[in-house]
């Protein structure tokens, strides 16, 4: 569930820390009614960074496919066998 808290609530650091650990989503911080910051637990941050890396690699792979920089499996295996005399 989306959590939004005002910046003045950041004074309660242990409570905010607990909220971050219990939530699987970022917590949005507002200042004067407008979005200002986002905080999250280390676990959520690591997961988000991992998924961002996966998406970047998928996009790169899709670009290689579009530009024709790939080989089908049979051609790849044949090339490897020829290269290593297997």
N, C-alpha and C positions, 0 to 999 in steps of 0.2 A: 504494500500500500504506500502511496506517495506521502512522504512526510515533509512538511514545511514548518520551520520554526523561525522566530525572529532572532536577530543577532544578539539581543540582550540576554537570551537564554544560554548563550555560550559561557556565561559565568559559572554555570553548573557543569563543570568539566566531567566529573565522574558520571553524572546522569547522561550527558551527551555521549560519552564513551560507551556506556551501556546500551544506549539507543542504537549506536552504530553497530555494535556487536550483535544485537538482536535482529537488525534489519538486513535483508539481503539486497537492499537497494540504497542508492545514495540518499542523503538527507539534504534538503535544500534550505539555505539560510537566506532570509530576507533582511533588507535594510531599508527603512522608510517605505515599506510595502512593496519593494522591488527586489527581484532576484539579485543576490550579491555573491554567494559562494555555494559550494557543494562539498560536503564531507562524507566520508565512508570509511568502513573498517578496512584494515589491511587485506583481509581475505577477499572482500568484494573488489578492492582495487586490483589485486593480483589476478582475479578472475577476469575483470574487464580488460586488463592489459594483455592477458593471454588470448582472449577472444579477438582483440584488435589485431594482434600479430597473426592469428589464423586468417582473419578476413583479408589482411594485407597480402599474405601468401596466396590465398585463393584468387585475389584480383590479379596478381602477377602471373599466376598460372593461366588464368583465362586470357590475359593479354598475349601470352606465348602461343596459346592455341589459336587465337584469332590471327596472329601474324605468321602462322605456319611454322613455328620453331619446334614442333614436336614430331615424333615418329610413332607409328603404331607399335604395339607390343612385339609383333613378329619381327619387324625390322630392327628394333632395339636389341632383341635377344640375338639375332643373327650378327649384328655389328659387334656385340660384346664377345660372342664366341669367336669371331674372326680376329678380334684384337688380342684376345688372350689364348688363342689356339686351344679352345675347349671343345 
